[in-house]
Amino acid sequence: MDTAIARPELLLVAEAVAREKNIDREEVLEAMEQAIQKAGRAKYGHEKDIRATIDRKTGDVRLSRWTEIVDTVENEETQMGKADAAKLFPDKKVGDHVVDPLPPIDFGRIAAQTAKQVIVQRVREYERKKQYDEFKDRVGEIINGVVKRTEYGNLMVELGRAEALLRRDELIARESFRNGDRVRAYIYDVREEPRGPQIFLSRTHPGFLAKLFAQEVPEIYDGIIEIKAVARDPGSRAKMAVISKDASIDPVGACVGMRGSRVQAVVQELQGEKIDIIPWSSQAATFVVNALAPAEVTKVVLDEEAGRVEVVVPDEQLSLAIGRRGQNVRLASQLTRWDIDILTEAEESERRQEEFRRRSGLFVEALDVDDMIAGLLVTEGFTTVEELAFTPIEEVAAIEGFDENVAEELVRRAEGFLSARDNEMHDRRVELGVSDEVAEFEIFTPPMLVALGEKGVKTLDDLGDLASDELIEIIGADKMDEDTANEVIMAARAHWFDGEQAPEAAQEAGHD
């Protein structure tokens, strides 16, 4: 018996909706099938597996009930035992479905309303999915839109069939847009959220400046010039580092353009934001010097482990290097990803002299020598008594003004000082109660053991209870790194697991 009901108008409606919403006709027909299916379940029972199909050529609507053949029946409304199925449908096996045609339903007012809601909801879901698929790969692009409305200072921007959000904090300071204004912005994120895809725009993102230059400078668009880094104080100032893959092309000149035409086009779009274009360099020191332009730099000292760089500038250049409210040095730090400390030549000289006096005083006190000999040692690069004690005598004798006898005496006094200090520290360590097991860790010097004891770390258990950052804080970050601290702590904990104390592991760690 043919239970199909001819509804050719459904195909016309699906065609019209698909064209209007710019989505696939098949998706609209699937939404219609789900709507008819829901109405069918309302009539024949929500527990039953009712399915609807629309013939894609004729528009015929068929309604049917599906029953699955299973080993064990858990739901009698949608399942049939294999024993019963074998009697009624001998050609069917477990996993197959029995399909029973149902008479077509006559849509009442409520059923029609429900079906309409389902279709509208599904079409909206398809629209959202299409919108997400369209924009998810466009992150990092500049897009033009029209301000549709303002909500608490945030702009809702119309992008054709889609809508995007331009938050107040993503707008350049002092700029304002009214409904109907055209706006140019950077797509920095697209998220799929329950209420639909959210497209987030920005005019303050560093990528916005980079993309604007790519539109104005053909060499950037073609890949001849590469923008390596951008730092912005939106609406006020920006720094951009560029490099050319063609030695014959000046990257800075190309970005500035004839009489500044190219850079001015970007400046106008960014509400007058001043832009410093600097050459990028793989040499960190050179890059930092370039980034601090227009200030002049006389000296750069890098500390790669700490990620810091110390920059010395002439006294009259200090305010220029720092910039208004620290803007210049802050942008340079963001651009280079180094923490930058700025000193004047006078400050650096004073600090150097203070360091010289401190180290000289150390040698005067420890070796019982005059200021001249102590000064010579510091000038030659000696910073601690330990360095002197472990330096070959012939190297010390090679210092101008020293001979072998002086060198031998200095090394002897250094060794004597260290021996006396170690004996004093040993007595202090014993007095504090630091165990011999802890003292056996070769990485710990006598002063380190005293420092541990003063902090209450006296046994292997005390040492094992520490976190790596706590141990480093006690010992000193300049004397122990995180990996070594972890190895020492794990060695101290070894006896927790096997009953054996194993300082040897830490000794090996100290030698690595």
GUFIKOL-778593 format. One record per residue (C-alpha): residue number from 1; x, y, z. Coordinates in pm, 1 decimal. Each point is the difference from the previous one (the first is absolute). Example, Ala and Ser with C-alpha at 12.3 -4.5 7.8 and 13.67 -1.06 7.14 Angstrom:
REM residues 2
R  seq      east     north        up
R    1    1230.0    -450.0     780.0
R    2     137.0     344.0     -66.0
This chain:
REM residues 512
R  seq      east     north        up
R    1       0.0       0.0       0.0
R    2     143.2     335.2     -99.6
R    3     -28.7     235.2     295.5
R    4     179.5     289.8    -167.4
R    5    -171.1     335.7     -21.4
R    6     101.7     226.2    -286.9
R    7     116.6     343.6     122.9
R    8     186.6     152.6    -296.6
R    9     -30.5     344.8     163.0
R   10     251.3    -117.2     263.8
R   11     271.8      -8.4    -263.4
R   12     -88.1     355.0    -109.9
R   13       7.7     122.3     359.9
R   14     335.5    -173.9      62.6
R   15     139.5     159.2    -315.7
R   16    -118.3     346.4     104.1
R   17     132.3     -28.0     358.3
R   18     335.1    -134.5    -120.2
R   19      34.7     289.8    -242.8
R   20    -107.7     262.5     254.2
R   21     222.4    -127.6     283.1
R   22     286.8     -97.2    -230.0
R   23      15.8    -353.7     134.2
R   24     -14.8    -339.5    -165.7
R   25    -341.3    -123.2    -121.2
R   26      73.0    -344.1     146.3
R   27      39.7     151.3     346.5
R   28    -341.6     167.3     -27.6
R   29    -163.4    -327.8    -106.9
R   30     164.5    -180.4     294.1
R   31    -147.0     265.2     231.4
R   32    -343.8     -59.9    -153.5
R   33      36.6    -375.3      50.2
R   34      80.3      53.5     365.4
R   35    -303.0     227.5      37.4
R   36    -234.1    -261.6    -156.0
R   37     167.9    -268.0     210.8
R   38     -69.6     198.0     317.9
R   39    -363.9      41.4     -96.7
R   40     -22.3    -374.1     -71.8
R   41     138.4     -85.9     343.5
R   42    -252.5     235.1     158.7
R   43    -277.3    -203.6    -167.8
R   44     131.4    -357.6      24.8
R   45     202.0      24.2     320.4
R   46     320.1     177.9     100.9
R   47     157.8    -329.1     109.8
R   48     -19.7    -149.2    -346.8
R   49     269.6      41.0    -265.6
R   50    -201.6     190.1    -260.7
R   51     183.9     118.7    -309.7
R   52    -105.7     216.1    -291.9
R   53     146.0      28.4    -348.4
R   54     -65.6     246.4    -278.4
R   55      61.7    -116.1    -354.8
R   56     251.5     241.4    -146.7
R   57    -155.8     -16.5    -347.1
R   58    -376.6     -22.2      55.5
R   59     -44.4     146.2     348.8
R   60    -181.0    -317.5     116.9
R   61      -5.1     -23.2     381.7
R   62      29.5    -344.7     158.8
R   63     -39.9     -74.7     370.4
R   64     116.5    -328.8     151.4
R   65      69.9    -171.9     328.4
R   66     341.4    -161.6      47.6
R   67      58.0    -296.0     229.3
R   68     349.0    -138.3      63.6
R   69      63.6    -374.3      37.3
R   70     212.0     -65.5     311.0
R   71     119.4    -291.2     215.6
R   72    -154.1     140.9     318.9
R   73    -297.1     235.6      -9.1
R   74      44.6     305.9     222.3
R   75    -265.4     221.3    -158.8
R   76    -306.3    -169.4    -147.1
R   77    -101.7     314.7    -186.5
R   78     311.3       7.0    -219.4
R   79     140.9    -354.8      22.4
R   80    -102.8    -356.9     -88.3
R   81     153.7    -321.6     132.1
R   82     182.5    -218.4    -252.3
R   83    -227.6    -300.4      79.9
R   84    -316.5     192.7     -93.4
R   85     173.6     148.9    -301.3
R   86     102.3    -344.1    -123.2
R   87    -367.4    -104.9     -13.9
R   88    -127.3     315.0    -170.4
R   89     301.7     104.4    -205.1
R   90     223.8    -302.2     -60.8
R   91     224.4     199.5    -236.7
R   92      89.1     256.7     267.6
R   93     290.7     -28.9     244.0
R   94     112.0     177.6     318.4
R   95      76.7     365.0     -71.8
R   96    -249.4      27.7    -288.5
R   97    -311.0     214.3      18.7
R   98    -361.7     -86.0     -74.6
R   99    -166.0     294.2    -177.4
R  100    -378.7      31.9      29.4
R  101    -162.5     266.2    -225.0
R  102    -238.2     234.4     184.3
R  103    -295.0     189.9    -146.3
R  104      74.6     366.1     -73.5
R  105     -96.9     244.3     271.6
R  106    -220.1     301.7     -42.9
R  107     180.4     299.6     147.9
R  108    -223.8     181.8     246.4
R  109      67.3     355.2     110.4
R  110     219.5     -99.5     296.7
R  111     188.5    -265.0    -196.9
R  112      62.8     245.8    -282.0
R  113     125.2     260.6     248.3
R  114     233.6    -255.1     159.6
R  115     129.7    -106.9    -340.0
R  116      62.1     363.2     -93.2
R  117     199.0      55.9     321.7
R  118     214.8    -306.3     -67.8
R  119      69.6     111.7    -356.9
R  120      87.7     356.3     109.9
R  121     226.1    -130.6     276.5
R  122     183.2    -242.7    -226.6
R  123      39.2     257.8    -276.0
R  124     146.3     239.8     258.8
R  125     243.8    -271.5     113.3
R  126     107.3     -57.9    -359.5
R  127      46.2     375.8     -45.0
R  128     219.6      16.5     310.9
R  129     207.6    -297.6    -108.9
R  130      47.6     152.4    -343.5
R  131      95.9     332.4     159.3
R  132     255.3    -170.6     227.9
R  133     145.7    -201.6    -288.4
R  134      26.5     320.1    -204.8
R  135     184.5     204.6     263.8
R  136     201.3    -255.5     201.1
R  137     275.9       4.9    -262.3
R  138      -5.1     378.6     -31.3
R  139     159.8      74.5     337.2
R  140     283.0     244.8     -65.3
R  141    -180.2     181.0    -284.7
R  142    -113.2     362.5     -20.6
R  143    -369.0      36.9     -74.3
R  144    -230.9     291.8     -76.9
R  145    -342.4      22.9     162.0
R  146    -279.7     235.6      96.5
R  147     -83.7      89.5     360.9
R  148    -344.5    -148.5      59.8
R  149     -54.9      97.5     363.1
R  150     182.9      92.6     320.8
R  151     -34.8    -195.2     325.5
R  152     168.5     149.4     308.7
R  153     274.2     148.2    -215.8
R  154      55.1    -325.3    -191.6
R  155     -70.6      10.0    -373.3
R  156    -198.6    -264.9    -186.1
R  157     139.7       5.0    -353.9
R  158    -187.9    -140.3    -297.7
R  159     216.5    -206.2    -235.6
R  160    -239.6     -91.7    -277.8
R  161    -208.1    -287.2     141.5
R  162     208.9     -24.1     317.0
R  163      30.1     220.4     305.6
R  164     321.8      66.8     193.5
R  165      85.8     154.9     334.6
R  166     245.7     289.9      33.2
R  167      41.9      50.7     372.9
R  168      62.7     341.0     151.9
R  169     347.3    -102.0     123.0
R  170      91.4    -106.8    -355.0
R  171     -65.9     351.9    -131.1
R  172     273.1     261.1     -25.5
R  173     -29.5     263.9     273.0
R  174    -205.5     307.2     -86.5
R  175    -154.2    -150.3    -315.1
R  176    -376.7     -44.6     -17.7
R  177    -238.1    -150.8    -253.1
R  178    -371.4      50.1     -51.3
R  179    -258.6    -230.9    -151.4
R  180      48.2     -22.6    -374.2
R  181     369.7      94.8       8.0
R  182     239.5    -218.0    -193.4
R  183     274.6    -156.9     209.4
R  184     318.2    -186.6     -86.8
R  185     123.0    -255.9     252.4
R  186     208.8    -311.5      54.0
R  187    -154.3    -343.7      62.0
R  188     196.5    -134.4     297.4
R  189    -228.3    -282.8     114.4
R  190    -298.4    -208.3    -114.0
R  191    -168.4    -224.2     256.9
R  192    -283.7    -247.2     -30.0
R  193    -227.8      72.9     295.2
R  194    -348.1    -131.7      98.6
R  195    -170.8     313.7    -127.0
R  196     185.3     -24.0    -329.0
R  197     344.5      85.1    -133.0
R  198     154.2     313.2     147.9
R  199     233.1     205.9    -219.2
R  200     227.1     232.1     197.0
R  201     152.5     307.6    -160.3
R  202     277.6     233.0     112.3
R  203     158.4     329.0    -103.0
R  204     266.1     -12.9     273.9
R  205     149.7    -341.8     -79.7
R  206     363.5       5.5    -125.5
R  207    -114.0    -215.6    -291.1
R  208    -226.5     283.8    -119.6
R  209     300.7     227.1     -53.3
R  210     193.7    -279.5    -172.2
R  211    -287.9     -75.0    -239.3
R  212     -49.2     368.4     -79.9
R  213     364.6      19.0    -106.0
R  214     -43.7    -316.8    -207.4
R  215    -279.0     178.7    -188.9
R  216     207.5     316.5     -52.3
R  217     342.1    -155.7     -71.2
R  218       9.5    -241.8    -297.9
R  219     338.2    -138.6     113.8
R  220    -159.8    -124.5     324.2
R  221    -296.1    -150.5    -186.1
R  222     240.9    -176.6    -239.0
R  223     211.4    -133.5     286.9
R  224     316.6     190.8     -92.4
R  225     -19.2     195.7     326.6
R  226    -104.8    -178.8     318.9
R  227    -146.8     161.1     309.5
R  228     177.7    -177.6     287.1
R  229    -161.0     171.8     299.4
R  230    -248.7     273.8      89.6
R  231     -59.7     181.0     329.1
R  232    -275.6     257.4      44.0
R  233    -127.2     259.3     240.2
R  234    -324.1      41.5    -200.9
R  235     -70.0     349.3    -120.7
R  236     327.6     134.5     136.3
R  237     309.2    -182.3    -125.7
R  238     113.2    -326.0    -155.0
R  239     323.8    -175.3     -92.1
R  240      32.7    -246.3    -286.8
R  241     307.9    -209.1     -81.3
R  242      50.8     -98.1    -364.7
R  243     255.8    -194.5    -201.1
R  244      54.9     -32.8    -375.6
R  245      71.6    -330.3    -173.3
R  246     146.6     197.4    -290.2
R  247     323.7     178.8      93.0
R  248     -64.4     265.0    -264.3
R  249    -323.4     114.9     166.2
R  250       5.0     221.0     309.1
R  251    -285.5    -135.3     219.1
R  252     -40.9     319.3     202.4
R  253      -2.0     225.0    -308.4
R  254    -249.0    -222.9    -180.1
R  255    -240.7      14.7     295.8
R  256      32.7     377.6      34.8
R  257     -56.5      58.7    -371.6
R  258      71.1     302.6    -216.4
R  259     -20.1     305.5     229.0
R  260    -161.7    -219.9     262.4
R  261    -307.1     -75.7    -213.5
R  262     -33.7    -364.0     104.1
R  263      48.9      46.6     371.1
R  264    -229.3     304.0       3.1
R  265    -285.0    -204.6    -145.1
R  266      30.6    -237.4     297.4
R  267      42.3     287.5     248.9
R  268    -326.2     158.3    -120.4
R  269    -190.5    -327.7      43.7
R  270     140.6     -30.0     355.3
R  271    -109.3     347.6     109.0
R  272     345.9     157.9     -24.2
R  273     192.5    -278.6     178.2
R  274     375.4      69.9     -37.7
R  275     180.0    -300.9    -149.4
R  276     371.4     -77.1      39.4
R  277     116.6    -240.7    -270.1
R  278     329.3    -166.0      93.1
R  279     221.7    -265.0    -162.2
R  280     -23.1    -341.0     167.5
R  281     322.4    -179.2      95.6
R  282      71.1    -356.5     111.5
R  283     261.2     146.8     237.3
R  284    -189.8      75.0     320.8
R  285     222.0     292.0     100.1
R  286     -30.2     167.2    -341.8
R  287    -376.9     -52.3      -2.9
R  288     -36.4     159.0     345.5
R  289     207.6     300.0    -110.5
R  290    -218.9      39.0    -311.7
R  291    -318.8     -37.0     202.8
R  292      94.0     284.1     235.7
R  293      29.8     245.9    -291.4
R  294      -0.8     297.2     -16.8
R  295     213.3     -17.2     318.8
R  296     373.1     -70.2     -34.1
R  297     150.3    -295.6     187.5
R  298     364.6     -20.7     111.0
R  299       7.4    -344.1     163.6
R  300    -210.9    -315.7      17.8
R  301      41.8    -285.9     249.8
R  302    -212.4    -312.7     -54.5
R  303    -104.1    -248.7     268.4
R  304    -145.0    -279.8    -210.5
R  305     -95.3    -225.7     292.9
R  306    -209.4     271.1     164.1
R  307    -124.5     136.9    -333.6
R  308     115.8     347.9     100.0
R  309     213.4     257.3    -178.2
R  310     172.4     295.9     158.1
R  311      31.2     304.1    -226.0
R  312     228.7     295.8      66.0
R  313     -86.0     332.3    -165.3
R  314     158.3     347.1      16.9
R  315    -137.2     211.7     286.6
R  316    -181.3     238.2    -236.8
R  317    -165.1    -296.1    -182.3
R  318    -165.4    -153.0     308.5
R  319    -340.0     167.3     -36.0
R  320      -7.1     -77.9    -372.9
R  321      86.6    -367.0      59.0
R  322    -266.0     -40.2     267.6
R  323    -258.7     203.6    -188.2
R  324    -310.2     171.5     128.6
R  325    -136.9    -204.1     291.2
R  326     249.4    -272.9     -87.7
R  327    -159.7     -55.1    -340.1
R  328     317.9     -35.2    -207.8
R  329     171.1    -256.6     221.5
R  330    -327.7    -186.7      56.7
R  331     -65.8     -37.0    -373.7
R  332     363.5     -97.3     -60.9
R  333     -31.9    -268.3     268.4
R  334    -320.3    -135.9    -157.1
R  335     157.4       5.0    -346.0
R  336     322.7    -178.3      97.9
R  337    -150.5    -217.6     278.3
R  338     284.9      99.3     230.9
R  339     -39.0     172.0     336.4
R  340     193.4     323.6     -49.8
R  341     170.8     193.4     281.8
R  342     129.3     345.5     -97.7
R  343     292.5     170.4     173.2
R  344     179.2     326.2     -75.3
R  345     375.8      -3.0     -50.5
R  346      38.5     176.5     334.9
R  347    -212.8    -260.3     181.8
R  348     183.4    -285.2    -168.5
R  349     339.2     152.2      87.8
R  350    -104.0      52.2     361.1
R  351    -128.8    -354.6      26.4
R  352     316.3    -136.6    -159.1
R  353     210.9     194.0     249.6
R  354    -212.6    -125.4     288.4
R  355      38.5    -357.6    -124.3
R  356     376.4      56.5     -29.6
R  357      16.8     134.0     356.3
R  358    -207.1    -288.8     135.1
R  359     213.0    -266.9    -166.3
R  360     323.7     174.0      93.2
R  361    -117.0      18.4     360.3
R  362     -71.1    -374.0      -6.6
R  363     359.1     -77.2    -105.2
R  364     149.8     252.6     244.8
R  365    -186.4    -163.6     290.0
R  366      44.6    -363.6    -104.7
R  367     364.4      13.7    -116.3
R  368     130.7     281.0     223.7
R  369     141.2     193.5    -298.1
R  370       1.6     369.8     -88.3
R  371    -247.2     173.2    -229.9
R  372     241.8      -3.1    -295.6
R  373      40.0    -380.4      -9.6
R  374    -374.7     -49.9      59.0
R  375     -72.7     242.6    -283.2
R  376     229.5    -189.1    -237.5
R  377    -179.8    -326.7      78.2
R  378    -341.2     157.1     -65.8
R  379     125.9     162.5    -320.5
R  380     116.6    -343.4    -121.8
R  381    -353.8    -133.8      45.0
R  382      19.6    -179.3     334.4
R  383    -331.9      29.2     182.3
R  384      33.7    -249.2     290.3
R  385     272.8    -141.5     221.5
R  386     -89.6    -347.0    -132.3
R  387      95.1     102.6    -354.1
R  388     342.1     112.4     119.1
R  389      59.8    -312.5     211.1
R  390     -64.4    -234.7    -293.9
R  391     193.9     199.8    -262.5
R  392     344.1    -138.8     -99.7
R  393     285.9     199.3     154.8
R  394     156.9      69.5    -340.9
R  395    -319.8     173.9    -114.3
R  396      -3.6     220.6     309.8
R  397     372.6      73.3     -46.8
R  398     -73.1     116.0    -357.3
R  399    -196.1     299.5     133.7
R  400     196.1     320.0     -60.8
R  401     172.3     105.3     322.6
R  402      -2.8    -352.0     151.9
R  403     280.5    -256.1       7.4
R  404      -1.1    -368.3      93.2
R  405      67.3      65.6     368.2
R  406    -291.0     244.8      24.2
R  407    -224.3    -242.6    -188.8
R  408      89.0    -290.8     231.0
R  409     -64.6     212.7     308.1
R  410    -337.7     122.3    -130.5
R  411    -119.1    -351.6     -89.3
R  412     125.0    -129.4     338.7
R  413    -189.4     272.3     185.8
R  414    -314.6     -68.6    -206.7
R  415      18.0    -370.9      81.1
R  416      58.5      80.6     366.8
R  417    -300.9     233.3       6.3
R  418    -226.1    -262.4    -156.5
R  419     127.3    -271.5     235.7
R  420     -63.5     218.8     305.8
R  421    -342.9      97.2    -127.8
R  422     -92.2    -361.3     -73.7
R  423     107.7    -106.9     350.6
R  424    -207.6     278.8     147.5
R  425    -296.2     -94.7    -217.6
R  426      43.6    -369.1      90.7
R  427     -18.6      83.9     369.4
R  428    -302.5     219.6     -65.4
R  429    -165.7    -277.9    -203.5
R  430      51.4    -249.4     283.3
R  431    -129.2     255.8     249.1
R  432    -315.6      45.4    -209.7
R  433     -52.4    -376.5     -12.0
R  434      26.0     -53.0    -376.6
R  435      51.2    -377.7     -43.6
R  436     306.7    -160.1    -157.0
R  437    -229.4    -161.2    -261.8
R  438     -95.4     346.5    -127.6
R  439     364.7     114.0      20.7
R  440     103.9    -291.8    -224.7
R  441    -171.4     164.8    -298.9
R  442     305.1     129.6    -184.8
R  443    -198.6     277.6    -162.9
R  444     -42.2     170.3     339.5
R  445     289.4     223.8     110.6
R  446      47.2      69.7     376.2
R  447    -174.4     342.0     -26.9
R  448    -292.9    -168.4    -179.3
R  449     -29.5    -258.5     281.0
R  450      -7.4     279.7     257.5
R  451    -270.4     178.6    -203.0
R  452    -205.7    -323.1      -2.8
R  453      43.1     -44.2     374.9
R  454    -107.4     358.1      70.7
R  455    -321.2     -71.4    -194.2
R  456     -67.5    -318.2     200.3
R  457     104.8    -244.2    -274.5
R  458     208.7    -248.8     201.4
R  459     -84.8    -352.1    -116.2
R  460     -61.6    -185.2    -325.7
R  461    -371.7       9.4      79.8
R  462      12.9     378.4      43.1
R  463     181.6      28.7    -332.2
R  464    -240.8    -238.6    -173.0
R  465    -298.9     202.8     123.9
R  466     119.5     312.3    -183.4
R  467    -128.0     115.0    -337.7
R  468     264.0      92.5    -258.1
R  469     -74.4     373.3      24.2
R  470      36.4     -12.6     380.6
R  471     340.8    -166.0     -26.6
R  472     114.3     251.5    -263.1
R  473    -113.3     287.0     222.3
R  474     212.4    -132.0     288.7
R  475     309.5     -81.8    -205.6
R  476     -20.4     291.6    -245.6
R  477    -119.6      12.0    -360.0
R  478     353.6      77.7    -116.4
R  479     130.6    -322.2     156.9
R  480    -266.3    -256.1     -94.3
R  481    -246.1     -41.7    -287.7
R  482    -339.8    -170.3       7.0
R  483     113.3    -329.1    -159.3
R  484     281.9     -43.7     253.8
R  485    -234.1      88.7     287.4
R  486    -247.7    -267.3    -113.6
R  487     276.8    -261.6     -25.5
R  488     124.1      79.5     352.7
R  489    -352.3     -20.3     145.5
R  490     -73.4    -331.3    -176.0
R  491     331.3    -142.5     128.3
R  492     -95.2     108.7     353.1
R  493    -334.0    -181.3     -38.1
R  494     156.8    -322.5    -128.2
R  495       2.2    -166.1     344.6
R  496    -378.1      48.3      22.5
R  497     -43.7    -263.2    -269.7
R  498     276.0    -254.3      49.0
R  499     124.0      64.3     352.6
R  500     341.9     110.5    -126.0
R  501     138.3     347.7      23.0
R  502     150.8      93.7    -333.1
R  503     192.5     325.7      -0.3
R  504     212.9    -141.7    -284.3
R  505    -271.8      96.7    -250.7
R  506      19.1     360.3     116.1
R  507     378.5     -12.8     -12.6
R  508     -24.8     -97.2    -367.4
R  509    -248.8     280.3     -53.7
R  510     247.2     243.0     151.2
R  511     267.7    -109.9    -247.4
R  512    -223.3      25.6    -309.2
